[in-house]
Amino acid sequence: MTLHLSPVEVLAGLGAIVALITVWRVSVRAARRTAETARASARLMSLAGRVTVTAAVIAGVQWVVLFHAAGHVTLVAVVLGAPALLAGHALTRALTVTTAETPRRRGGRR
């Protein structure tokens, strides 16, 4: 069996193959972008959950100590001060910019 194809048919076949490959690559990129977006939102929700649980534990311990040891000034100061110091440290680290920008010479490196 012999197959006879004209140049137009060969070019149409190659064009169809190129179109299929292009559509496939675009769909893979879109799927990858969607997966990355889903991962980022899952990380955010995981972080929010951990922060909420930690805050609830700290507030619970503070409530128990304040309820049972209201007369002990030092204990109340430690129970209220320690979480405040830790939160202040974490906020300071999160909000501090630590990059050092060096001035560039005109013309780049020499």
C-alpha positions as CSV (number, residue, x, y, z in Angstrom):
1,M,0.0,0.0,0.0
2,T,1.5,3.3,-1.1
3,L,0.6,6.6,0.5
4,H,0.6,9.7,-1.7
5,L,0.4,13.0,0.0
6,S,0.6,16.4,-1.5
7,P,2.8,19.1,0.0
8,V,-0.3,20.9,1.3
9,E,-1.5,17.8,3.1
10,V,2.0,17.3,4.7
11,L,2.0,21.0,5.9
12,A,-1.6,20.6,7.2
13,G,-0.5,17.5,9.2
14,L,2.6,19.2,10.6
15,G,0.4,22.3,11.5
16,A,-2.0,20.0,13.3
17,I,0.8,18.4,15.3
18,V,2.3,21.7,16.2
19,A,-1.2,23.0,17.3
20,L,-1.7,19.9,19.5
21,I,1.7,20.3,21.1
22,T,1.1,24.0,21.8
23,V,-2.4,23.3,23.3
24,W,-0.9,20.6,25.5
25,R,1.9,22.9,26.7
26,V,-0.5,25.7,27.5
27,S,-2.8,23.4,29.4
28,V,0.2,22.0,31.5
29,R,1.3,25.5,32.4
30,A,-2.3,26.5,33.4
31,A,-2.6,23.4,35.5
32,R,0.8,24.0,37.2
33,R,-0.3,27.6,37.9
34,T,-3.6,26.5,39.4
35,A,-1.8,23.9,41.6
36,E,0.6,26.5,42.9
37,T,-2.2,28.9,43.7
38,A,-4.0,26.1,45.6
39,R,-0.8,25.2,47.5
40,A,-0.3,28.8,48.5
41,S,-3.8,29.2,49.8
42,A,-3.5,25.9,51.7
43,R,-0.3,27.1,53.3
44,L,-2.1,30.3,54.3
45,M,-5.0,28.4,55.9
46,S,-2.6,26.1,57.6
47,L,-0.7,29.1,59.1
48,A,-3.9,30.7,60.1
49,G,-5.0,27.5,61.9
50,R,-1.7,27.2,63.8
51,V,-1.8,30.8,64.8
52,T,-5.4,30.5,66.0
53,V,-4.6,27.4,68.1
54,T,-1.5,28.9,69.6
55,A,-3.3,32.1,70.5
56,A,-6.1,30.0,72.1
57,V,-3.6,28.1,74.2
58,I,-1.8,31.2,75.3
59,A,-5.1,32.9,76.2
60,G,-6.3,29.8,78.0
61,V,-3.2,29.6,80.2
62,Q,-3.4,33.3,80.9
63,W,-7.0,33.0,81.9
64,V,-6.4,30.1,84.2
65,V,-3.4,31.8,85.9
66,L,-5.2,35.1,86.3
67,F,-8.3,33.4,87.6
68,H,-6.5,31.3,90.2
69,A,-3.5,33.5,91.2
70,A,-4.9,37.0,91.0
71,G,-3.1,38.0,94.2
72,H,0.4,37.1,92.9
73,V,1.7,40.1,91.1
74,T,4.9,38.5,89.9
75,L,3.1,35.5,88.5
76,V,0.6,37.7,86.7
77,A,3.4,39.9,85.3
78,V,5.2,36.8,83.9
79,V,2.1,35.3,82.5
80,L,1.2,38.5,80.7
81,G,4.7,39.6,79.9
82,A,6.2,36.5,78.4
83,P,3.8,36.1,75.5
84,A,3.9,39.8,74.9
85,L,7.7,39.7,74.5
86,L,7.5,36.7,72.2
87,A,4.9,38.3,70.1
88,G,6.9,41.5,69.9
89,H,10.0,39.6,68.9
90,A,8.1,37.7,66.2
91,L,6.5,40.9,64.8
92,T,9.8,42.8,64.8
93,R,11.5,40.0,62.9
94,A,8.6,39.8,60.4
95,L,8.5,43.5,59.8
96,T,12.2,44.2,59.7
97,V,13.9,44.5,56.3
98,T,17.2,42.8,56.4
99,T,18.5,43.3,52.8
100,A,21.5,45.4,52.3
101,E,21.4,47.4,49.0
102,T,24.8,48.4,47.7
103,P,25.0,51.3,45.3
104,R,25.8,50.3,41.8
105,R,28.4,52.0,39.7
106,R,27.4,53.5,36.4
107,G,28.1,50.9,33.7
108,G,27.8,47.8,35.8
109,R,30.8,45.8,37.1
110,R,34.3,46.7,36.2
